Amino acid sequence: MLQKLKEVQARYEVISQEISKPEIINNQDKYKAFTKEHSDLRPIVEKSEEYFEVVEKIEEDREILKGDDEELIELVNMELDELVERETQIQDELKVMLLPKDPNDDKNVIIELRAGTGGDEAALFVADLYRLYTKYAEKNRWKIDVLQTNKVGIGGFKEISFELQGQGAYGAMKFESGVHRVQRVPETETQGRVHTSAATVAVLPEAEKVDFQIEQKDLKIDTYRASGAGGQHVNKTESAIRITHLPTNLVVTCQDESSQHKNKDKAMKILRSRLLSQVQEEQAKKISAKRKLMVGSGDRSAKIRTYNFPQGRVTDHRINLTLYKLDKIMEGEIDEILNEVKVAYNMEMLQSSGMNE
C-alpha cells in the first residue's frame, strides 16, 4: 500500500505541474483529462498526508516512551492509543480509495424495470419501484427522463425504462440489478392472503457513442402506430419505433414520444446501453468466476431483496441486512442499504486484491 501511495503522490505532483502549462490549458481535451485526474487523486493525496503525519507522530511518541519522565510517559501512552487506532482507520480508508475506480461510476444511469411472476400485482410492484427510485433521484437532484413504458390498465407497468441524469448516478445505483420480491396482500385478494410477486431490475451505465459504435447495417428499424393500454391506437401517425440489432437480436421499442425522431433517439440510447452492458456482464462473469464476488455480480436472475409489507421489513439477501422501516424505504430512503452493499463489495474487492492481508 505504501508503494501505491508514493506512486499516487508522484503522479499528483506531475499533473499539478502539467495543468499550469499554457500548452495544456490551450488544449481543451488534455486539460479536461488532467483536471479530472487531478480531482480524482486529490482526496487520496490528502488522506495519505494525514496518514504519514499520524505515523510520524507515533514514532515520536514511541521515542518518548524510551525516556524516564513518568508524567510525560503517561500522557504519551494515552495519546498513542488514539493515534494507533486512527492509523488503522486511515489505513482502511486508503485501501478502499486505492481500489480501481469503475470508469462508469460518474455516468448517468438507465434503469429498466420488468414485471416478473405475479401478474397484475407484479406490474403494480414495478410502479412502486419506479416511484421509489424517482424519489431517491429527487433527493439527489438528478434529472429523470422516461425512455420507454408498457403500461397496464390497473396503474402498473409490465416494463418501464428511465434515465437518471446526475453526477455519480450509476455509481450509486449499480448494485440494484437483480430480482426484487414483494410479499403483501393484493387489493384484489378477498381472503387476505399474502402473495409473493417479483420484478427484475437492470441497471445500465449510459453508453456514449464513443463507448460503443453501432454499424447502421446492423440495424433493422421499423415504424408503427403507437398504441395504448388494451391495444387501442393513440395516434394516427407511425411515430413508434422498433429497432432490432441483428448481430445480437436485441429488440428495443419506444412509443412514448409523439415524434418519431425522439422515439428513435431514446431507443438508440437504450440499445447502446444494453450492448455495452452485455460486454461488461461478460467481463464481470469472468471476474466473479476467479474472485467469487457475490455483491457486485450484477446477475439479473439473482434474488437480491425482499419487501415484506405485513411485517414492514426489507431484507437484502446478499449481505443479510434486514431493516424494519419499509415505509421510509418505499419513499426513496435507501441510502443505508446502498451504503452497506457498497461496503460489502469493497471488502470483497480488498480480499480478492490481497490488500486486506
Secondary structure, DSSP 4 states (H G I P E B T S, - for coil): -HHHHHHHHHHHHHHHHHTTSHHHHT-HHHHHHHHHHHHHHHHHHHHHHHHHHHHHHHHHHHHHHTS--HHHHHHHHHHHHHHHHHHHHHHHHHHHHTSPPPTTTTS-EEEEEEE-TTHHHHHHHHHHHHHHHHHHHHHTT-EEEEEEEEEETTTEEEEEEEEEESTTHHHHHGGG-EEEEEEE--TT-SS---EEEEEEEEEEEPPPTTT----GGGEEEEEE--B-GGG-B--SS--EEEEEETTTTEEEEE-SSS-HHHHHHHHHHHHHHHHHHHHHHHHHHHHHHHH---TT---TTSEEEEEETTTTEEEETTTTEEES-HHHHTTT--HHHHHHHHHHHHHHHHHHHTTT-
